Amino acid sequence: MLELRGLAKRYGSVPVFEGVDLDLAAGEFVAVIGESGVGKSTLLNGIAALDTLDAGTVRLDGEPMLGLPEARQALRRRAELGFVFQAFHVLPHLSVAQNVALPLLLLQRPDDTQVEAMLAEVGLAGLGERLPETLSGGQLQRVAIARALVHRPKLILADEPTGNLDPGNAERVLELLAQRVREHRTACLLVTHSLAAAARADRVMELRRDGLIARPDRRP
C-alpha cells in the first residue's frame, strides 16, 4: 500500500532524517516513535506531499505521490489519505456533522447517511448539530478521526492523535484506529512519542537521523 525509499529532509546542510525506507501493507498498523525534533511530523507531511522532501520516493498503492502536479497531489490526498492531526483542526464555525462531511463534499460525494454512520462509529451519535466549542478534547479528536475516515481512505496518517488526551480517551482513539485497520483493511501510519500508544501497532519503528529502525519490543 505504501512504499518509502530513501526519504531525506534537511535544513540547509543539517539533516533532519535521511535514508528512510518503509513498506506498509493494507490492513497493517505501524507506529513510528522518536525523540522530539527528529522529524516525525515532517515525515508524515512529506509522505502526503504537504511538505517538501530533499530526496526519496513515495508510492501509494503502486503510484508515485511526489513530483506530481499540485492539483493531482491534492486530489490524491482527498481521495486516498485520511490525516488525523494532534491539534484536531476542526472548523469552529461548522457543526460537527459539517466538519465530518468535508472530505465527501470535496470529492463531490455528499452523503448524510454516511456521515451519521461515521459519527455513530466514533461514539458521537446525536451530536452532529453541535458546534466544536461545546465538545471536550476527547470528543474533538473523535470528530477529527471521523472526518479522516468518512471517505474510506486507503491510508491513515495519524500525527500524535493521543497527545492532548487523557488515558481513557487516548485508549478509545487508538482502538478506533485499530478497528478500522482490522475491519476495513486500511493501512495506518501513526507517529507518537508514547510507547504505550505505539504498543497497539503491529510493528514499531524508531525514526533516527539515519533512517527508520525496527523496534522488536513493543512494551511500554
Residue, then its C-alpha position, 0 to 999 in steps of 0.5 A: m500500500l505504501e512504499l518509502r525509499g530513501l526519504a531525506k529532509r534537511y535544513g540547509s546542510v543539517p539533516v533532519f532524517e535521511g535514508v528512510d525506507l518503509d513498506l506498509a501493507a493494507g490492513e497493517f498498523v505501524a507506529v513510528i516513535g522518536e525523540s522530539g525534533v527528529g522529524k516525525s511530523t515532517l515525515l508524515n507531511g512529506i509522505a502526503a506531499l504537504d511538505t517538501l522532501d530533499a530526496g526519496t520516493v513515495r508510492l501509494d498503492g503502486e503510484p508515485m505521490l511526489g513530483l506530481p502536479e499540485a492539483r493531482q497531489a491534492l486530489r490524491r490526498r482527498a481521495e486516498l489519505g485520511f490525516v488525523f492531526q494532534a491539534f484536531h483542526v476542526l472548523p469552529h464555525l461548522s457543526v460537527a456533522q459539517n466538519v465530518a462531511l468535508p472530505l465527501l463534499l470535496l470529492q463531490r460525494p455528499d452523503d448524510t447517511q454516511v456521515e451519521a454512520m461515521l459519527a455513530e462509529v466514533g461514539l458521537a451519535g446525536l451530536g452532529e448539530r453541535l458546534p466544536e466549542t461545546l465538545s471536550g478534547g476527547q470528543l474533538q479528536r473523535v470528530a477529527i478521526a471521523r472526518a479522516l475516515v468518512h471517505r474510506p481512505k486507503l491510508i491513515l496518517a495519524d500525527e500524535p492523535t493521543g497527545n492532548l488526551d487523557p488515558g481513557n480517551a487516548e485508549r478509545v482513539l487508538e482502538l478506533l484506529a485499530q478497528r478500522v485497520r482490522e475491519h476495513r483493511t486500511a493501512c495506518l501510519l501513526v507517529t507518537h512519542s508514547l510507547a504505550a500508544a505505539a504498543r497497539a501497532d503491529r510493528v514499531m519503528e524508531l525514526r533516527r537521523d539515519g533512517l527508520i529502525a525496527r523496534p522488536d519490543r513493543r512494551p511500554 
